[in-house]
Amino acid sequence: MAVSRSKRTAQNAIMGFTYQFVTMILGFVSRVVFLRTIGVEFLGLNGIFGDVLTLLSMADLGFSTAMAYSFYKPLADDDKDAIAALVAFYKRIYNIIAMAVLLIGLAVIPFLRLIVKTEQDIPLLEVYYLFSLARVATSYLFVYKTTLLTADQKDYKVVLIRMIMNISRVCLQLLMLVVFKSYILYLSVATAMGILNNLIASKKAEKEYPYIKDLRGKYVSDKNLRGRIVENMKSVFIYKLSTTVFSATDNIIISAVISTAAVGLYSNYLNLSQKLLLMEQILFSSMTASIGNVIAKENADKKYKVFQSIQSVSLILCGVITSCYCLLADDFVGIVYGKEYALPFIVVIAVTVNAYFSCALQPLWLYRDATGLYRKTKYIMLVATIENIVLSIILGKIIGIAGVIFASAISRLTTYCWYEPRLLYKEYFDRTAGKYYFQILTNVLLCLVAIVSIGFIVSGMKVTGWVSFGVKGVIVGALSFLIFMGIYFKTEGAQNIIKKIREKLVR
C-alpha cells in the first residue's frame, strides 16, 4: 500500500510539472498574440474578470479541501457505500453553489463599469462578462466527483485530461485571435472547452468508481458525521474566503485606482511569477494525502522530521525561484511582449517579495490543509484581508502598482506569517516555532545576498534576444542553485531526503 501511495505521489508530481510546463508555454504564446491582436486594455479586462469571478467563486471556497479531507478514511477502508453517500451529499451542496454563483454573478453586472476604467468605452462589456460567468458557474456541476480522484491520489488522471483540453483550447483561441481578432469568440472557446473538460473528467471519475454513477437513494445517515462535515466546511469557508479576497482584490484595486491598462501590464509580471510558483505548488500539493496519513498515524517527532525535509526543499526552491525571477523578469517581459510593456523595477521587487512568501509558506500550507488547521486560523486571515484592502488603496494612491503589491507583503508579515507556524508547532510538533522563524529569516537574508551578488556578476550582460536571455538565464539559475544547494545540502531535512532516495535506489 505504501509503495502504491508513493507511486501515485510521484505520478501526480510528474504529471503536474508536465501540465504546468505545457500550459506555461502556451499561456505565454497566447498572451503575446492577445497583446498583438486585441491590446493591453482587453488583457487587463481579462485579469479583472478573473478576479471578480474568483471572488464570486468564494461560495465554493474550501469545500473541495474539506471534501477531500472527508474522503480519506472511507477510501482507506474501501467503504464504497460511505463514499457514494458522501458524493451524493456534496452533489446537493454543489448544485446550490452553482445557482448561488450564477445569481450573485448576475447581480454584479450593474457595477462592472465602475470597476473597469478604460480610455475608450467597451460596448459589449456585459456580454464578455456573461461568457466568463457561465464557465465558472457550470464548473460546480462536476467538481464533486473529480475531487474523489484527488483524495485518492489519482489527480494525475484529471490533470492529463486538463492538459489535453487546455492545449486544444489555446490552439482554438489563437485561431480566433489571429483570423477573426474577436474577443467574444476567444471567450466562447474558453467557455465551451471548460465545460467539455469538466464533463470528461467527471466521466473519468465514474469509470474509476462505478458506484458513484447512480446516486439515487444515497444519503449520509449519520447526523454527527453530517454535522462535522458542515462545521468543517464553515471553518474552511471563512479561511479560504479570506485568502481569496486577499489575493483577488489586487487587480480590481489597480483598475479602480490606476487604470485597466495597468492591470494588463502588471499581469505580465504576475503571470510569470505564478507559473514559477506553480511548479513548487504542484510538487507539494501532490503530497497532501500522504501528509494526512503521517499526521494520522505518526508521533510528533516523526511529523516534525517529515516537515523539516519538505521545508529544506522549499527553502532551496525559494532561493532559486526568487533570484531568477528578480534578475530575469524584466528581460523576459521585454523579449516576449516588448519593451514598451515593461514596468519600473520597483514593481519587480514588490512581486519578488510576494512570490517569496508564497513560496516559503508552501510546506506550512501543506500541513495546514492536511491537518485541518484552518479551523483555528480562519480569523487571522480575515484580519490580514481587511488590512490588505486598506493598505492597498492607501499605498496604491501613493506609490502606484508597487504600493498595491507591497501592501500584500506587509499584511502577510504582520498576521499569518508568524501566527500559523506558532500554532502548527504547538499543536502538532509539540515544540516552539523559534527554529522555524530563524530558518525563514536566514533564508530571506541569503536570498538578498544571492540576488545582489548574482546581479552584480550579470550586470554587464545585455539581453537582445532569446540567445542572450538563455545564456543569462543559465548563469543566474546555475549560480542560485549552487548557492542554495551548497548551503542547505547538510541540513537535517535535506539529508533525510537524500537518505530516502538512496534507499529507493538500493532497493
HUUR-V990334 format. One record per residue. N is the residue number from 1. RES is the residue in one letter. PSI is psi as a letter, one per 40 degrees, with the letter a starting at -180 (none if undefined). BURIAL is b if it has 24 or more other ideal C-beta (glycine too) atoms within 12 Angstrom, else e. Layout:
n = <N N>
res = <RES RES>
psi = <PSI PSI>
burial = <BURIAL BURIAL>
//
This chain:
n = <1 2 3 4 5 6 7 8 9 10 11 12 13 14 15 16 17 18 19 20 21 22 23 24 25 26 27 28 29 30 31 32 33 34 35 36 37 38 39 40 41 42 43 44 45 46 47 48 49 50 51 52 53 54 55 56 57 58 59 60 61 62 63 64 65 66 67 68 69 70 71 72 73 74 75 76 77 78 79 80 81 82 83 84 85 86 87 88 89 90 91 92 93 94 95 96 97 98 99 100 101 102 103 104 105 106 107 108 109 110 111 112 113 114 115 116 117 118 119 120 121 122 123 124 125 126 127 128 129 130 131 132 133 134 135 136 137 138 139 140 141 142 143 144 145 146 147 148 149 150 151 152 153 154 155 156 157 158 159 160 161 162 163 164 165 166 167 168 169 170 171 172 173 174 175 176 177 178 179 180 181 182 183 184 185 186 187 188 189 190 191 192 193 194 195 196 197 198 199 200 201 202 203 204 205 206 207 208 209 210 211 212 213 214 215 216 217 218 219 220 221 222 223 224 225 226 227 228 229 230 231 232 233 234 235 236 237 238 239 240 241 242 243 244 245 246 247 248 249 250 251 252 253 254 255 256 257 258 259 260 261 262 263 264 265 266 267 268 269 270 271 272 273 274 275 276 277 278 279 280 281 282 283 284 285 286 287 288 289 290 291 292 293 294 295 296 297 298 299 300 301 302 303 304 305 306 307 308 309 310 311 312 313 314 315 316 317 318 319 320 321 322 323 324 325 326 327 328 329 330 331 332 333 334 335 336 337 338 339 340 341 342 343 344 345 346 347 348 349 350 351 352 353 354 355 356 357 358 359 360 361 362 363 364 365 366 367 368 369 370 371 372 373 374 375 376 377 378 379 380 381 382 383 384 385 386 387 388 389 390 391 392 393 394 395 396 397 398 399 400 401 402 403 404 405 406 407 408 409 410 411 412 413 414 415 416 417 418 419 420 421 422 423 424 425 426 427 428 429 430 431 432 433 434 435 436 437 438 439 440 441 442 443 444 445 446 447 448 449 450 451 452 453 454 455 456 457 458 459 460 461 462 463 464 465 466 467 468 469 470 471 472 473 474 475 476 477 478 479 480 481 482 483 484 485 486 487 488 489 490 491 492 493 494 495 496 497 498 499 500 501 502 503 504 505 506 507>
res = <M A V S R S K R T A Q N A I M G F T Y Q F V T M I L G F V S R V V F L R T I G V E F L G L N G I F G D V L T L L S M A D L G F S T A M A Y S F Y K P L A D D D K D A I A A L V A F Y K R I Y N I I A M A V L L I G L A V I P F L R L I V K T E Q D I P L L E V Y Y L F S L A R V A T S Y L F V Y K T T L L T A D Q K D Y K V V L I R M I M N I S R V C L Q L L M L V V F K S Y I L Y L S V A T A M G I L N N L I A S K K A E K E Y P Y I K D L R G K Y V S D K N L R G R I V E N M K S V F I Y K L S T T V F S A T D N I I I S A V I S T A A V G L Y S N Y L N L S Q K L L L M E Q I L F S S M T A S I G N V I A K E N A D K K Y K V F Q S I Q S V S L I L C G V I T S C Y C L L A D D F V G I V Y G K E Y A L P F I V V I A V T V N A Y F S C A L Q P L W L Y R D A T G L Y R K T K Y I M L V A T I E N I V L S I I L G K I I G I A G V I F A S A I S R L T T Y C W Y E P R L L Y K E Y F D R T A G K Y Y F Q I L T N V L L C L V A I V S I G F I V S G M K V T G W V S F G V K G V I V G A L S F L I F M G I Y F K T E G A Q N I I K K I R E K L V R>
psi = <d d d d d d d d d d d d d d d d d d d d d d d d d d d d d d d d d d d d d d i d d d d d d d d d d d d d d d d d e e d e h e d d d d d d d e e d d d d d e f g d d d d d d d d d d d d d d d d d d d d d d d d d d d e d d e e d e d d h h i d i i h d f d d d d d d d d d d d d d d d e e d d d d d d d d d d e f f d d d d d d d d d d d d d d d d d d d d d d d d d e f h d d d d d d d d d d d d d d d d d d d d d d d d d d g d e e d h e h e h h h d h d d d d d d d d d d d d d d d d d d d d d d d d d e e d d d d d d d d c i d d d d d d d d d d d d d d d d d d d d d d d d d d e e d d d d d d d d d d i i d d d d d d d d d d d d d d d d d d d d d d d d d d d e e d d d d d d d d d i d e e i i i d d d d d d d d d d d d d d d d e d d d d d d d d d e f e e d e e d d d d d d d d d d d d d d d d d d d d d d a d d d d d d d d d d d d d e c e d d d d d d d d d d d d e f i i e d d d d d d d d d d d d d d d d d d d d d d d d e d e h h h e a d d d d d d d d d d d d d d d d d d d d d d e d e i d d d d d d d d d d d d d d d none>
burial = <e e e e b e e b b e b b b e b b b b b b e b b b e b b b e b b b b b b e b b b b b b b b b b b b b b b b b b b b b b b b b b b b b b b b b b b b e b b e e e e e e b b b b b b b b b b e b b b e b b e b b b e b b e e b b e e b e e b b b b e e e b e e b e e b b b b b b b b b b b b b b b b b b b b b b b b b b b b b b b b b b b b b b b b b b b e b b b e b b e e e e e b b b b b b b b b b b b b b b b e b b b e b b b e b b e b b e e b e e e e b e e e e e e e e b e e b b e b b b b b b b b b b b b b b b b b b b b b b b b b b b b b b b b b b b b b b b b b b b b b b b b b b b b b b b b b b b b b e e e e e e e b b b b b b b b b b b b b b b b b b b b b b b b b b b b b b b b b b b e e e b e b e e e b b b b b b b b b b b b b b b b b b b b b b b b b b b b b b b b e b b b e b b e b b b e b b b e b b e e b b b b b b b b b b b b b b b e b b b b b b b b b b b e b b b e e e b e e b e e b b e e b b e b b b e b b e e b b e e b e e e e b e e e e e b e e b b e b b b e b b b e b b b e b b e e b e b b e b b e e e e e e e e e e>
//
